[in-house]
Amino acid sequence: MNERIVFAREPAEFLEEKDCDVVETYHFGDVGSAALVECETEHESAIVDDDRVLAIEANYEVEPHIEPTHVSEERDTVATIEDVRRLHDVPEDDATGEGLTVVAMDSGIDPDHPVFESVAIQQVDVTGSGTGDAVGHGTAVLGQVTRLAPEADLIALRIFGEEGRTKNNVIMRAYEWLHDNTDAYDVVNMSWGSQETSQAINRVHNGLVEKGVRDVVSAGNSGEKSGSPATAERAFSVAACTEDGAIAEFSSYNPDRDNPDVAAIGKDNRLAQASGTTMGTDLDGPWVKSSGTSFSAPEVAGMVTKYLDTSGSTPPETIMRDFEAAARNIPDQPRDGAGLADYTAAVEQSSGDER
């Protein structure tokens, strides 16, 4: 039996009439629906030929965008949050993200890490593994967000289980939650990617942005080949650079998919470490060093949250335009997208828009 994700223009329960087993279904309002089905290869054509079906594909594996092989051996070579503030011109000012909420689709969170002291945290699990963070990735990601927007509330939407792996069907559950709860959050960060471009993920992701959700996704760590959601037309994707502003050698670049949009520090980051986890190179205290577009994305998510604190309810396309217009281009380097993210310049761009 083959596992397939089927995306449909109407509720996917009609698939129960086919010669396949419908394992679970997902609904995204006007965007459509999807289902995880199990069927024999010879029965797939009956699904493909149905006018109600928009796409059918394998149940791809999904992984965090980390690069353990691209971490400097020198212990003192580390990009701190102060380096992020310096390179991307992010001041410690009154724009703290108060009254805003950031979701991270990730491995969960260790709410007891000191970086989250006094931060309101909600944990949502779609894996069946419960709360917490057995991998450490989600804690590291949300730690980057909260250090730039310290008064924003956080939602840890857990998509990775105990082993740090997941599949598209779990991603569909998380997207269903995001579509059903758009009033509960302001920014969503996605530091993960499918191994392939997934029509199902791209459709549901584009639909989420069209509903007014402000997204930030990691561009990927695989050079010229990357997967969803970074390859979605409406995705706002982030490349990785060093603390000196040079593009990291692993950072993905898909020019036909407008990926990436901007770049931020994703090499040798000093990251919050979840208790009992071993992701990255241990540093003093509950901190680790790791690399990947997984960590450049939440830095921009934190900047977007601060931006919203100063500009109010800003549509996603305006945020993308302002950050891209304000980015500092790296000459002769197409893999930076529009360039290095520049928070202060983006805010000034926003003020210019209003004028």
Phi, psi and omega per residue, in radians:
M1 nan 2.364 3.115
N2 -1.719 2.392 3.014
E3 -1.516 2.249 -3.133
R4 -2.336 2.542 2.958
I5 -1.757 2.184 3.135
V6 -1.969 2.193 3.093
F7 -1.845 2.296 -3.023
A8 -2.294 2.743 -3.116
R9 -1.447 -0.137 3.115
E10 -2.456 2.989 -3.103
P11 -0.849 2.288 -2.954
A12 -1.333 0.056 -3.126
E13 -1.096 -0.357 3.120
F14 -1.087 -0.334 3.134
L15 -1.166 -0.299 3.107
E16 -1.143 -0.277 3.108
E17 -1.410 -0.226 -3.106
K18 -1.490 2.965 3.103
D19 -1.461 1.122 3.126
C20 -2.696 2.870 3.096
D21 -1.736 2.129 3.072
V22 -1.520 1.916 -3.059
V23 -1.393 -0.801 3.099
E24 -2.788 2.725 -3.141
T25 -2.156 2.769 -3.111
Y26 -2.407 2.482 -3.084
H27 -2.200 2.367 -3.060
F28 -2.210 0.534 3.115
G29 1.147 -2.343 -3.085
D30 -1.168 -0.281 -3.110
V31 -1.251 -0.491 -3.110
G32 2.234 -2.771 -3.125
S33 -2.536 3.024 3.110
A34 -2.591 2.919 3.113
A35 -2.636 2.591 2.929
L36 -1.663 2.127 -3.137
V37 -2.191 2.705 3.011
E38 -2.077 2.204 -3.098
C39 -2.699 2.814 3.041
E40 -1.356 2.664 -3.086
T41 -0.969 -0.713 -3.073
E42 -1.186 -0.254 -3.127
H43 -1.695 -0.098 -3.098
E44 -1.183 -0.555 -3.092
S45 -1.086 -0.565 3.121
A46 -1.146 -0.545 3.083
I47 -1.325 -0.811 -3.116
V48 -1.032 -0.670 -3.062
D49 -1.357 -0.136 -3.134
D50 -1.341 2.222 -3.094
D51 -1.091 -0.339 -3.130
R52 -1.404 -0.212 -3.098
V53 -1.607 2.235 3.133
L54 -1.678 -0.540 -3.122
A55 -2.843 2.623 3.004
I56 -2.435 2.351 -3.076
E57 -2.696 2.939 3.104
A58 -1.136 2.752 3.086
N59 -1.475 1.394 -3.006
Y60 -1.097 2.673 2.985
E61 -1.364 2.623 -3.129
V62 -2.211 2.462 -3.065
E63 -2.416 2.697 3.036
P64 -1.173 2.648 -3.134
H65 -1.619 1.236 3.078
I66 -2.014 2.694 -3.093
E67 -2.285 1.387 -3.096
P68 -1.104 -0.438 -3.138
T69 -1.362 -0.173 -3.132
H70 -1.965 0.820 3.064
V71 -2.037 2.240 -3.104
S72 -1.124 2.441 -3.137
E73 -1.259 -0.503 -3.126
E74 -1.163 2.149 -3.063
R75 -1.072 -0.592 -3.084
D76 -1.459 -0.087 3.088
T77 -1.483 1.674 -3.042
V78 -2.609 2.432 3.112
A79 -1.694 1.941 -3.110
T80 -1.529 3.020 3.085
I81 -1.167 -0.452 3.056
E82 -1.177 -0.614 3.054
D83 -1.128 -0.675 3.096
V84 -1.085 -0.808 3.128
R85 -1.051 -0.731 -3.095
R86 -1.163 -0.923 -3.050
L87 -1.152 -0.628 -3.032
H88 -1.838 0.185 3.055
D89 0.899 1.028 3.141
V90 -1.918 1.752 -3.092
P91 -1.335 2.727 2.962
E92 -1.554 1.624 -3.057
D93 -2.214 -2.822 -3.085
D94 -1.317 -0.172 3.116
A95 -1.445 1.632 -3.022
T96 -1.903 -0.068 -3.073
G97 1.497 0.181 -3.127
E98 -1.029 2.332 3.133
G99 1.489 -0.007 3.136
L100 -1.954 2.796 -3.112
T101 -2.311 2.338 3.126
V102 -2.019 2.277 3.050
V103 -1.774 2.440 2.944
A104 -2.104 2.014 2.972
M105 -1.337 1.876 -2.967
D106 -2.844 -2.627 -3.054
S107 -1.645 0.185 -3.116
G108 1.810 -2.735 -3.091
I109 -2.722 2.577 2.937
D110 -1.713 1.702 -3.042
P111 -1.199 -0.200 -3.118
D112 -1.549 -0.049 3.079
H113 -1.114 2.409 -3.068
P114 -1.037 -0.380 3.141
V115 -1.158 -0.370 -3.112
F116 -1.734 0.239 3.127
E117 -1.016 2.254 3.111
S118 1.253 0.155 3.102
V119 -1.639 2.311 3.090
A120 -1.340 2.173 -3.050
I121 -2.232 2.301 3.005
Q122 -2.008 2.400 3.120
Q123 -2.003 2.221 3.122
V124 -2.161 2.210 -3.091
D125 -2.023 2.190 3.051
V126 -1.991 0.190 -3.108
T127 -1.729 -0.377 -3.013
G128 1.540 0.066 -3.118
S129 -1.559 -0.222 -3.117
G130 1.617 -2.859 -3.106
T131 -1.587 -3.127 -3.122
G132 1.618 -2.986 -3.095
D133 -2.543 1.732 -3.100
A134 -1.432 -0.183 -3.059
V135 -1.844 -0.695 -3.113
G136 1.754 -0.237 -3.068
H137 -1.167 -0.829 -3.122
G138 -1.104 -0.665 3.098
T139 -1.096 -0.744 3.116
A140 -1.104 -0.762 -3.124
V141 -1.122 -0.889 -3.116
L142 -1.201 -0.451 3.040
G143 -1.103 -0.636 3.079
Q144 -1.159 -0.719 3.140
V145 -1.096 -0.878 -2.981
T146 -1.247 -0.413 3.109
R147 -1.337 -0.291 3.072
L148 -1.746 -0.524 3.111
A149 -2.242 1.281 -2.894
P150 -1.171 -0.322 -3.111
E151 -1.830 0.107 3.052
A152 -1.302 2.469 3.015
D153 -1.311 2.697 -3.090
L154 -2.157 2.516 2.979
I155 -2.175 2.091 3.076
A156 -1.652 1.804 -3.129
L157 -1.664 1.769 -2.949
R158 -1.400 2.089 3.107
I159 -2.050 -0.238 3.119
F160 -1.883 2.305 -3.136
G161 -1.499 -2.671 -3.024
E162 -1.121 -0.526 -3.079
E163 -1.645 -0.022 3.128
G164 1.307 0.385 3.097
R165 -2.213 2.712 3.100
T166 -2.723 -3.136 3.135
K167 -2.344 2.988 -3.071
N168 -1.043 -0.539 -3.121
N169 -1.138 -0.614 3.071
V170 -1.215 -0.659 3.068
I171 -1.048 -0.697 3.106
M172 -1.082 -0.678 3.080
R173 -1.064 -0.745 -3.122
A174 -1.164 -0.733 3.100
Y175 -1.108 -0.633 3.079
E176 -1.056 -0.755 3.100
W177 -1.082 -0.760 -3.139
L178 -1.089 -0.750 3.131
H179 -1.152 -0.620 -3.104
D180 -1.371 -0.270 -2.995
N181 -2.250 0.647 -3.083
T182 -1.088 -0.399 3.117
D183 -1.386 -0.143 -3.035
A184 -1.623 -0.127 -3.077
Y185 -2.626 2.887 -3.078
D186 -2.038 -0.530 -3.121
V187 -2.411 2.465 3.041
V188 -2.162 2.315 3.097
N189 -1.897 2.385 3.141
M190 -2.283 1.719 -3.118
S191 -1.765 0.964 -3.085
W192 -2.690 3.010 3.103
G193 -2.812 2.606 3.003
S194 -1.277 2.731 3.116
Q195 -1.228 -0.312 -3.127
E196 -2.343 2.953 2.963
T197 -1.303 2.091 -3.086
S198 -1.830 2.090 3.100
Q199 -1.077 -0.658 -3.123
A200 -1.125 -0.846 3.139
I201 -1.111 -0.779 -3.096
N202 -1.100 -0.710 3.125
R203 -1.113 -0.833 -3.075
V204 -1.251 -0.524 3.089
H205 -1.217 -0.832 3.110
N206 -1.016 -0.692 3.121
G207 -1.117 -0.611 3.120
L208 -1.148 -0.774 3.121
V209 -1.129 -0.677 3.125
E210 -1.127 -0.364 3.061
K211 -1.408 -0.052 3.125
G212 1.795 0.123 3.127
V213 -1.347 2.361 3.112
R214 -1.635 1.993 -3.042
D215 -1.891 2.621 2.945
V216 -2.401 2.181 -3.099
V217 -2.233 2.675 3.092
S218 -1.378 2.449 -3.039
A219 -1.239 -0.436 -3.082
G220 1.985 2.849 -3.049
N221 -2.120 0.478 -2.975
S222 -2.192 0.657 3.069
G223 1.095 -2.207 -3.065
E224 -1.461 0.013 3.119
K225 -2.055 2.163 3.114
S226 -2.532 2.940 -3.103
G227 -2.152 -3.012 -3.124
S228 -1.283 2.655 0.099
P229 -1.525 -0.020 -3.090
A230 -1.056 -0.479 -3.114
T231 -1.510 -0.003 3.070
A232 -1.176 2.473 -3.071
E233 -1.017 -0.655 -3.058
R234 -1.642 0.004 -3.082
A235 -1.219 2.444 3.054
F236 -1.785 1.760 -2.943
S237 -1.876 2.670 -3.006
V238 -2.201 2.201 3.053
A239 -1.460 2.999 3.129
A240 -1.936 2.419 3.046
C241 -2.303 3.005 3.070
T242 -1.464 3.021 3.121
E243 -1.141 -0.290 3.091
D244 -1.628 -0.020 3.072
G245 1.588 0.251 3.055
A246 -1.614 2.408 -3.119
I247 -1.140 2.321 3.132
A248 -1.168 2.507 -3.041
E249 -1.103 -0.418 -3.088
F250 -1.590 -0.181 -2.971
S251 -1.166 2.297 -3.056
S252 -1.260 2.616 3.120
Y253 -2.514 1.932 3.126
N254 -2.140 1.493 -3.035
P255 -1.040 -0.558 3.138
D256 -1.293 -0.188 -3.130
R257 -2.002 0.187 -3.110
D258 0.899 0.842 -3.128
N259 -2.246 2.088 0.138
P260 -1.604 -3.139 3.037
D261 -1.744 -0.816 3.076
V262 -2.459 3.075 -3.135
A263 -2.248 2.635 3.073
A264 -2.584 2.965 -3.046
I265 -1.117 2.144 3.115
G266 -2.441 0.412 -3.114
K267 -2.172 2.166 3.097
D268 1.026 0.730 -3.121
N269 -1.268 2.454 2.965
R270 -1.483 2.063 -2.931
L271 -2.229 2.630 3.057
A272 -1.138 2.357 -3.114
Q273 -1.844 2.176 3.063
A274 -1.239 2.479 -3.117
S275 -1.014 2.298 3.071
G276 1.426 0.086 -3.126
T277 -1.869 2.808 -3.056
T278 -2.217 0.332 -3.139
M279 -1.148 2.137 3.091
G280 1.585 -3.010 3.129
T281 -1.663 2.175 -3.099
D282 -1.098 2.394 2.996
L283 -2.023 -3.130 3.102
D284 -1.136 2.413 3.124
G285 1.322 -2.931 -3.117
P286 -1.434 1.083 -3.094
W287 -2.401 2.594 3.081
V288 -2.333 2.873 3.056
K289 -1.995 2.269 3.111
S290 -2.663 2.930 -3.105
S291 -2.261 2.727 3.075
G292 2.558 2.745 3.026
T293 -1.167 -0.192 2.998
S294 -0.952 -0.525 -2.997
F295 -1.843 -0.339 3.006
S296 -1.285 -0.624 -3.131
A297 -1.052 -0.880 -3.111
P298 -1.163 -0.394 3.026
E299 -1.109 -0.756 3.098
V300 -1.228 -0.607 3.063
A301 -1.053 -0.692 3.065
G302 -1.128 -0.705 3.101
M303 -1.123 -0.727 3.123
V304 -1.087 -0.679 3.120
T305 -1.119 -0.778 3.067
K306 -1.080 -0.726 3.102
Y307 -0.985 -0.805 3.130
L308 -1.119 -0.569 3.108
D309 -1.101 -0.538 -3.127
T310 -1.610 -0.464 -2.982
S311 -1.931 -0.165 -3.131
G312 1.436 -2.659 -3.063
S313 -1.358 1.653 -3.079
T314 -1.874 2.265 -3.140
P315 -1.060 2.661 -3.112
P316 -0.999 -0.709 -3.090
E317 -1.160 -0.514 3.097
T318 -1.224 -0.726 3.109
I319 -1.073 -0.818 3.131
M320 -1.034 -0.788 -3.121
R321 -1.095 -0.758 -3.096
D322 -1.178 -0.749 3.133
F323 -1.194 -0.646 3.115
E324 -1.230 -0.729 -3.133
A325 -1.147 -0.541 -3.078
A326 -1.595 -0.155 -3.073
A327 -1.126 2.592 3.127
R328 -1.634 1.915 -3.072
N329 -1.164 2.410 2.996
I330 -1.617 2.006 -3.074
P331 -0.974 2.382 3.068
D332 1.039 0.520 3.137
Q333 -2.328 1.557 -3.113
P334 -1.208 -0.338 -3.055
R335 -1.316 0.003 3.098
D336 -1.573 0.033 -3.032
G337 1.175 -2.265 3.074
A338 -1.325 -0.298 3.132
G339 2.356 -2.958 3.139
L340 -1.258 2.291 3.113
A341 -1.016 2.375 3.127
D342 -2.294 1.766 -3.038
Y343 -1.077 -0.904 -3.073
T344 -1.058 -0.736 3.126
A345 -1.136 -0.619 3.099
A346 -1.140 -0.703 3.090
V347 -1.111 -0.729 3.097
E348 -1.143 -0.619 3.072
Q349 -1.099 -0.711 3.097
S350 -1.068 -0.732 3.104
S351 -1.106 -0.647 3.093
G352 -1.151 -0.636 3.092
D353 -1.047 -0.712 -3.090
E354 -1.188 -0.546 3.117
R355 -1.319 nan nan
